[in-house]
Amino acid sequence: QVQLVESGGGLVQAGGSLRLSCAASGRTFSRYAMGWFRQAPGKEREFVAAISSSGGRTNYADSVKGRFTISRDNAKNTVYLQMNSLKPEDTAVYYCARAAQAMAVLPLSSYEYNYWGQGTQVTVSS
């Protein structure tokens, strides 16, 4: 029932910026925490960032702290990931996801999300 569509990926030079967007369907978007994950070639999907249902709390993987910012606009059913100071190691397919439980607080594991977008490729050249 819930559909997530990511956009904004592309190729960027190291040190550059990209802003990813995730548009969500559904009538209860504002009740759920949202997260961003990424998967690089040959690696498992890893947590990047999460934001609470109201947007009042956020959490980030250590590897992106200070560089990435997650935000949301509940009126538009959209979550964003602003990525600055990009590094080649940020290269991956990025996925947005919705928490499986409305009461979940900043879930960090992919197991705690049950709706996923199709992914958008981010490639950072050196």
C-alpha positions as CSV (number, residue, x, y, z in Angstrom):
1,Q,0.0,0.0,0.0
2,V,2.8,2.4,0.9
3,Q,5.0,3.4,-2.1
4,L,8.3,5.2,-1.8
5,V,10.1,6.8,-4.8
6,E,13.6,8.2,-4.4
7,S,15.2,10.8,-6.7
8,G,18.2,13.1,-6.9
9,G,21.0,10.6,-7.3
10,G,23.8,11.1,-9.8
11,L,27.5,11.5,-10.4
12,V,29.4,14.1,-8.4
13,Q,33.0,14.9,-7.7
14,A,34.5,14.4,-4.3
15,G,33.7,17.4,-2.1
16,G,30.4,18.1,-4.0
17,S,26.8,17.9,-2.8
18,L,23.6,16.1,-3.7
19,R,20.1,16.3,-2.3
20,L,18.1,13.1,-2.4
21,S,14.3,13.2,-2.1
22,C,11.9,10.4,-1.2
23,A,8.2,10.9,-2.0
24,A,5.8,8.7,-0.1
25,S,2.3,7.6,-0.7
26,G,-0.1,6.9,2.1
27,R,-2.2,8.8,4.6
28,T,-0.2,8.1,7.7
29,F,3.3,9.3,6.6
30,S,3.6,11.7,9.5
31,R,3.2,8.9,12.1
32,Y,6.3,7.0,11.1
33,A,10.0,7.5,11.4
34,M,11.8,7.4,8.1
35,G,15.3,6.3,7.3
36,W,18.0,6.3,4.6
37,F,20.1,3.3,3.9
38,R,22.8,2.6,1.3
39,Q,24.3,-0.4,-0.4
40,A,27.7,-0.4,-2.1
41,P,28.8,-3.0,-4.5
42,G,29.7,-6.2,-2.7
43,K,28.5,-4.9,0.7
44,E,25.4,-5.3,2.7
45,R,22.9,-2.5,3.1
46,E,23.9,-0.1,5.9
47,F,22.1,2.5,7.9
48,V,22.8,6.1,7.0
49,A,20.3,8.4,8.8
50,A,16.9,8.4,10.4
51,I,14.4,11.0,11.4
52,S,11.5,10.8,13.9
53,S,7.9,11.1,12.7
54,S,7.7,14.8,13.7
55,G,11.2,15.6,12.5
56,G,12.3,16.6,16.0
57,R,15.0,13.9,16.3
58,T,17.6,12.6,14.0
59,N,20.3,10.0,14.0
60,Y,23.3,9.4,11.7
61,A,25.8,6.8,11.0
62,D,29.3,7.9,12.3
63,S,30.6,7.9,8.7
64,V,28.2,10.7,7.6
65,K,27.9,12.8,10.8
66,G,28.6,16.4,10.0
67,R,28.2,15.9,6.3
68,F,24.7,14.6,5.8
69,T,21.4,16.1,7.0
70,I,18.1,14.3,7.0
71,S,14.9,16.3,7.0
72,R,11.2,15.8,6.2
73,D,8.2,17.8,5.1
74,N,5.1,16.0,6.4
75,A,2.8,18.3,4.4
76,K,4.4,17.0,1.3
77,N,4.9,13.4,2.4
78,T,8.6,13.8,1.5
79,V,11.9,13.0,3.3
80,Y,15.2,14.4,2.2
81,L,18.9,13.6,2.5
82,Q,21.2,16.5,2.0
83,M,24.7,15.2,1.3
84,N,27.6,17.5,1.5
85,S,31.4,17.0,1.3
86,L,30.8,13.7,-0.5
87,K,33.6,11.2,-0.6
88,P,34.2,8.3,-3.0
89,E,33.3,5.9,-0.2
90,D,29.8,7.3,-0.2
91,T,29.2,5.7,-3.6
92,A,26.2,3.4,-3.3
93,V,22.6,2.9,-4.1
94,Y,20.6,4.9,-1.6
95,Y,17.2,3.7,-0.3
96,C,14.6,5.4,1.7
97,A,12.5,3.4,4.0
98,R,9.5,3.7,6.4
99,A,9.6,2.3,9.9
100,A,7.5,-0.8,10.4
101,Q,6.0,0.5,13.7
102,A,4.4,3.9,14.2
103,M,5.8,4.1,17.7
104,A,9.4,3.2,16.7
105,V,12.0,5.7,17.9
106,L,14.8,6.3,15.3
107,P,15.2,2.7,14.3
108,L,18.7,1.9,13.1
109,S,18.3,-1.6,11.6
110,S,16.9,-2.4,8.2
111,Y,14.9,-5.1,10.0
112,E,12.9,-2.3,11.6
113,Y,11.6,-0.9,8.3
114,N,9.1,-2.6,6.1
115,Y,8.6,-0.3,3.1
116,W,11.4,0.5,0.7
117,G,12.0,2.6,-2.3
118,Q,13.6,1.4,-5.5
119,G,16.8,3.1,-4.8
120,T,18.8,5.9,-6.5
121,Q,22.4,5.6,-7.5
122,V,25.0,8.0,-6.0
123,T,28.5,7.9,-7.5
124,V,31.3,10.1,-6.2
125,S,34.4,10.3,-8.3
126,S,37.8,11.1,-7.0
